[in-house]
């Protein structure tokens, strides 16, 4: 077990007072066999009303309606949680459908179809790239996924990028570089082209020695569904799988749905600046 504290601060600074629409926030994980929330609080400015719901994928969503006008919007999420990750390597996988090409039972496929269908246009460069990394037809799927995860980690250059959105898989291949969200999206969409169910994950990364790319900020990776095993975490940015350093907050079909804070303002701010600070620490339980 690993106990972590996470402080995630988001500040918007405006050149003149504005009013605010509803802010949609994905900041609170759900309890699972891999993680348990000990405490979760929000510090919000200006004051306003909050309500909580679950979205269609079961993510915790906080809706925040700030009151009045202000030149600043500040949202601070404070979490303390325990992590209980379990490595799937070494499991006695008996289901023959876990050998490539992947096959899902009909009952699972009915649920997984949205995560199997690619959202990017098919590009010959992407298909050629992933086909070059395919193994033998009877290669265990888990072995292939580990190789693909490692291939992205070793074959691309990580670099922070301030632009909104993600690069398409073809753009990431052409540039040979990207951020965690770009590498996660490359792995997700290439796997979908091959018939795998994969989804986008947003959360946090703990790196005690600062040796993981993307630490100290929000992080993105992917999950892949396998018969007999279920959803497995892969972080192609750092070559990690089911790591205790990964803290999942939300899972979505596309990166556009995974923004930690999404909302509107009313009025002309004249100027706008966003500041984000994330602190993830291991604490004594």
C-alpha positions in Angstrom: 0.0 0.0 0.0 1.1 3.5 -0.8 -0.5 6.6 0.8 -0.3 9.8 -1.2 -1.3 13.4 -0.8 -2.2 15.4 -3.9 -2.7 19.2 -4.1 -3.9 20.4 -7.5 -4.2 24.2 -7.8 -5.7 25.9 -10.9 -5.9 29.8 -11.1 -7.3 31.9 -13.8 -6.3 35.6 -13.7 -8.3 38.1 -15.7 -7.4 41.7 -16.7 -10.8 43.0 -15.5 -13.8 41.5 -13.6 -15.9 38.9 -15.3 -18.8 36.7 -14.3 -18.7 32.9 -14.5 -20.8 30.2 -16.0 -20.9 26.7 -14.6 -17.5 25.0 -14.2 -17.3 21.2 -14.8 -14.5 19.6 -12.8 -13.0 16.1 -13.0 -10.8 16.2 -9.9 -11.9 13.3 -7.6 -11.1 9.7 -8.2 -13.5 6.9 -7.5 -12.7 4.2 -4.9 -11.7 0.8 -6.3 -9.7 -2.2 -5.4 -6.6 -0.3 -6.6 -7.3 2.9 -4.6 -9.2 4.3 -1.7 -9.9 7.9 -0.9 -9.1 8.9 2.7 -10.1 12.6 2.4 -11.1 14.9 -0.5 -11.7 18.7 -0.1 -12.1 21.6 -2.5 -11.0 25.2 -1.9 -13.0 27.5 -4.3 -12.8 31.2 -5.0 -15.0 33.1 -5.5 -17.6 31.3 -3.3 -20.4 29.5 -5.1 -22.7 26.5 -5.3 -21.4 23.0 -5.9 -23.2 19.7 -6.8 -21.9 16.2 -7.6 -22.9 13.7 -10.3 -21.5 10.7 -12.1 -21.1 10.9 -15.9 -21.9 8.1 -18.3 -18.5 6.5 -17.7 -18.8 6.6 -13.9 -16.5 9.5 -13.4 -17.1 11.8 -10.4 -18.1 15.2 -11.7 -18.3 18.4 -9.6 -20.4 21.2 -11.0 -19.4 24.6 -9.6 -21.3 27.9 -10.1 -19.2 30.8 -8.8 -21.2 33.8 -7.6 -20.6 37.5 -8.5 -17.8 39.1 -10.4 -14.1 38.6 -9.9 -10.7 39.1 -11.6 -9.7 35.6 -10.4 -11.0 32.0 -10.4 -9.2 29.6 -8.1 -9.8 25.9 -7.7 -7.7 23.8 -5.3 -8.3 20.1 -4.9 -6.8 18.4 -1.9 -6.7 14.6 -1.8 -5.3 11.9 0.5 -5.6 8.4 -0.9 -4.2 4.9 -0.6 -3.0 3.0 -3.6 -3.1 -0.9 -3.9 -1.8 -1.6 -7.5 -1.4 -5.2 -8.6 0.9 -6.3 -11.4 -1.0 -8.5 -13.9 2.3 -10.1 -15.2 2.5 -13.7 -14.3 -1.3 -14.4 -14.3 -2.3 -17.8 -15.6 -4.3 -16.5 -18.6 -6.3 -19.5 -19.9 -8.6 -17.7 -22.3 -7.3 -18.3 -25.9 -8.8 -15.0 -26.9 -5.9 -13.3 -25.2 -3.7 -14.3 -28.1 -3.5 -11.9 -31.1 -5.8 -11.1 -32.9 -7.8 -10.0 -29.9 -11.3 -11.4 -29.6 -13.9 -10.2 -27.1 -17.0 -12.1 -25.9 -20.2 -10.8 -27.4 -21.4 -9.5 -24.0 -18.2 -7.5 -23.4 -18.1 -6.3 -27.0 -21.5 -4.7 -26.6 -20.1 -2.5 -23.9 -16.6 -2.0 -25.4 -17.6 -1.0 -28.9 -17.2 2.8 -28.3 -13.7 2.1 -27.1 -12.9 -0.1 -30.1 -14.0 2.3 -32.7 -11.2 4.8 -33.7 -12.0 8.5 -33.8 -9.0 9.4 -36.0 -9.0 8.9 -39.8 -7.1 5.9 -40.9 -3.6 6.9 -42.0 -1.2 4.5 -43.9 1.7 5.9 -41.9 0.1 4.9 -38.6 -0.9 1.5 -39.9 2.6 0.8 -41.3 4.1 1.9 -38.0 2.1 -0.4 -35.9 2.3 -3.3 -38.3 6.1 -3.1 -38.1 5.8 -3.7 -34.3 3.4 -6.7 -34.6 4.8 -10.0 -33.4 3.9 -13.6 -34.4 0.1 -14.4 -34.8 0.1 -16.5 -31.7 2.0 -13.9 -29.5 0.3 -13.4 -26.2 -1.5 -10.0 -26.2 0.0 -8.9 -23.0 3.5 -9.4 -24.5 2.6 -7.3 -27.5 1.1 -4.5 -25.4 4.2 -4.3 -23.3 6.4 -4.1 -26.4 4.2 -1.4 -27.9 4.2 0.6 -24.7 8.0 0.4 -24.5 8.4 1.2 -28.2 6.6 4.6 -27.8 8.6 5.3 -24.6 11.9 4.7 -26.3 11.2 5.9 -29.8 9.8 9.4 -29.1 11.1 12.6 -27.4 9.0 14.0 -24.6 8.5 17.8 -24.4 6.0 20.0 -22.7 3.5 21.7 -25.1 1.3 24.6 -24.1 -1.2 24.3 -27.0 -4.6 22.9 -26.2 -5.7 19.6 -27.5 -3.7 16.6 -28.7 -1.8 15.8 -31.8 -3.2 13.2 -34.1 -1.4 9.9 -34.2 0.0 10.8 -37.7 1.3 14.2 -36.3 3.1 12.5 -33.4 4.7 10.0 -35.8 5.8 12.8 -38.2 7.2 15.0 -35.4 8.8 12.2 -33.3 7.9 14.1 -30.2 5.0 15.1 -28.0 3.5 15.2 -24.5 2.0 12.5 -22.4 -1.5 13.1 -23.9 -0.1 12.8 -27.4 1.7 9.5 -26.6 -1.4 8.1 -24.8 -3.6 9.0 -27.8 -1.1 7.4 -30.3 -1.2 4.1 -28.4 -5.0 4.2 -28.0 -5.9 4.9 -31.6 -3.3 2.5 -33.0 -4.7 -0.3 -30.8 -8.3 0.6 -31.9 -7.2 0.2 -35.5 -6.2 -3.4 -34.5 -9.5 -4.1 -32.8 -8.5 -3.5 -29.1 -10.7 -1.6 -26.6 -8.7 1.3 -25.3 -9.6 4.4 -23.4 -7.9 7.7 -22.3 -7.0 8.2 -18.7 -6.2 11.4 -16.9 -4.8 11.7 -13.4 -1.5 12.3 -11.6 2.0 10.8 -11.6 4.3 10.5 -8.6 8.0 10.6 -9.3 10.1 10.6 -6.1 13.4 11.1 -8.0 12.0 13.3 -10.8 12.9 10.5 -13.3 9.4 10.2 -14.8 8.3 12.6 -17.6 5.1 14.4 -16.8 5.5 14.4 -13.0 4.5 17.6 -11.2 1.5 18.2 -13.4 -1.6 16.4 -14.5 -0.7 13.3 -16.5 -2.3 11.2 -19.2 -2.0 7.5 -20.1 -4.2 4.7 -21.5 -6.1 1.6 -20.4 -6.6 -1.5 -22.5 -9.2 -4.2 -21.9 -8.2 -7.9 -22.1 -10.4 -10.9 -21.6 -9.7 -12.6 -18.2 -7.8 -9.6 -17.0 -10.0 -6.5 -17.6 -8.7 -2.9 -17.9 -4.9 -2.6 -17.6 -2.9 0.7 -17.3 -0.1 1.5 -19.7 1.9 4.8 -19.6 3.8 5.0 -22.9 5.4 8.3 -21.8 7.4 6.5 -19.2 7.1 2.8 -20.2 5.0 2.0 -17.1 2.4 -0.6 -16.6 0.0 -0.8 -13.5 2.5 1.4 -11.6 1.8 2.5 -8.0 3.0 6.0 -9.2 -0.1 6.4 -11.4 -3.2 7.9 -9.8 -6.3 7.7 -12.0 -8.9 10.4 -11.7 -11.1 9.9 -14.8 -11.4 7.7 -17.9 -12.9 8.9 -21.2 -13.3 7.9 -24.8 -11.3 10.9 -26.1 -8.9 13.4 -24.6 -11.3 16.3 -25.3 -13.6 14.9 -22.6 -10.9 14.6 -19.9 -10.2 18.3 -19.1 -9.8 18.7 -15.2 -11.6 22.1 -15.3 -14.0 23.2 -18.1 -16.3 26.2 -18.0 -17.2 29.6 -19.3 -16.9 33.2 -18.4 -19.3 36.1 -19.2 -17.8 39.4 -20.2 -14.5 40.7 -21.7 -11.5 39.7 -19.5 -9.2 41.8 -21.6 -6.4 39.4 -20.7 -6.4 35.9 -19.3 -3.6 33.9 -17.6 -3.9 30.3 -16.3 -1.5 28.9 -13.6 -1.5 25.2 -12.6 0.5 23.7 -9.8 0.4 20.0 -8.8 2.1 18.5 -5.8 2.1 14.7 -5.3 3.8 13.2 -2.2 4.1 9.9 -0.4 3.1 10.3 3.2 3.4 8.1 6.3 0.1 6.2 6.7 
